[in-house]
Amino acid sequence: MVSVFDLRHHNVRAATRGPTAGPTRRRWYNSHLYLPAFSIVAVAIVLIAVGTANRWGGASFVATMTNLRVVLVGPVTVASLGVFLVVERLRPAQRRPVFARGYRHAALYTVLNATLVAPLVVALSLSFSEVVRRGAPWIVAPRLGRLPHWVVIGVIFVAMDACNWLAHLANHRVEMLWRFHELHHSQEDMSVLTVFRTHPLIHVSYLITLVPGVILLANGAVPTALLVAYAAIVAFEHSNTNLSFGPLGRIFVSPNYHRIHHRLEGRQDVNLGFALTIWDQLSHRAVFPTSATIRIDTGLPGRPLLVEQAGDRPRHVVVVLAQLVAPFRRLDDDRSPEGTR
């Protein structure tokens, strides 16, 4: 079986012999590895080391982990996903088999996120929040006694959505970040589980979303119920449905609106909003759906990333491993952030 890196060991051994071994090895690294991607790993390691050394800033890792699991796979979330899956069968944008390859593949990523990735997200989140509070204590606003709690929550929600939009834009415009984000865009069978089809290290770029909560920490935290609702909205907009929100679709991201972001042909650095379309409209990146866009194909042009639809058999485990390693491989067709992204 060909390995993910397709290494030829005899060539490596030959290249590392003799007085030119050092330069030759460096040339091999430069020609086979995409070195900027390793900086994301370094950031994650440093953050987690700082968080561990400072005992997560006094926060409970276990309690935070429990809250995240409620958001990811809690009863309300699971029930919502179940309803969305049924709606996909009743009102599909594209007809797909019940157990399409993309659906099975996304299910693997769902399990991966709920088990192995969740602790990583908690560690990164607690560590980043502690670094921000220690490095910029002035950023934490004092308690605003007369400000209603619901107003604070509303401000955090809107600001958090804006930060998600900024991080999403960066993932499309910066080559190093795109290498981690393209996995999400490789989905050719859209479904509500597509929201889980992400590289574990993509969460490093979305840590800025925590900043609004850190700023208004003294005025109240975002309720878990609101986070569950937010996650449900983001999952639903990835669903394989032909549904819109009518006039409200000019404000909230619908499946028809977000599908354009995943389209196979044309720019994908449009319709970047998570819950609100306002950020796309302000940046002139909003493309509102029409009858012609509802059933458009999705995926990556030219399949620069190995996908489960590429062969006679899906080989889900092999493909998942290849996709997780892909950001660190140098490709012959490495592209700048311009163009379709």
C-alpha positions, 0 to 999 in steps of 0.5 A: 500500500502506498504511504501517505507521503509516498516516501522511497526509503532507499532514496532517503538513505542515499540522500543522507550519506556523505558530506553533503547530507545536511544540504541534501536533507534540507532540500528534501524537506523543502521539496516534500514538506510545506514547512509553514504549516508546522508553525500552526503546530508550534503555536498549538504546542506553546499555547497548551504548554502555557495553559498547563503551566498556569492550570488553565487560568483557574478554569476547570478543564473537566467542566469546560469539556463537559460543556463542549460535549453538550454543544457537540453531541448533547441531547439537543444537538443530536435531536437537531441533527436528526431532524435536519437529516430527515429534512435533507431526505424530504427537501434535498438540494441534490438527490443522494443515497442514504449512505453516500460516501460523503455522508459516511466520511463526514460521520467519521469526522463527527466521531473524531471531533467528539472524541479526540478533537474536543479535548484539544479544542478545550485545551486551546481555548482555555490556554488562549483565554489565559494568555490574552488575560495575562498579556493584555489585562486591560482588555477585560472590561469592568462590570457594567452594573446597569447593562442588562445581561441579555444585552451583554449576551447579544453583543458577545454573540454578534461580536463572536460571529464577526470574529468567526467571519474574519477568521474564515476570510483569513482561512481563504486568503492565507495559503498556510491557513487554507491548507488546513481549511481546504479539507472542509471544502473537499465535501462533495456530498453536503450534509449537516455533518459537513460542519464536522469535516474539519482539520483538528488544527483549524481551531487555532485560527478561530481562537480569536472568536474567544476575544469578545467573551474575554472582554466582557467576562466580568459581565457574564458568560454566554449560556451553553444553550445559546452555543448549542443554538449557534452550533445548530444554525451552522450545522443546518446551513451545511445541510443538503436542503433546498431551503431558504429563509425568505426575507430573513435570508438577507440577515441569516445564513441559510443552506441555499446561501452557504452552498454557494460558498462551497460551490465547485465552480467560481470563487469560494471566498464569498458568503463567509458568514456563520450565522449573519450575512451582514459581514458579507454584505459590508465587505461586498462578498454576499452572493444571494441564492437564485434558482440556478444556485440551489443545486450546484455541485460542491467540492474542490476544483481539480481535487488537489486533496484526496477525497473518498469519491476519487477511487472505486472504493472509498477507503475512508480510513486511508483517506482521512489519514491522508487528509489530516497529513495533507497540510504538511505536504508540499504539492506541485500545484501549491497555489497562492490565496488568489483565484477560486478561494 
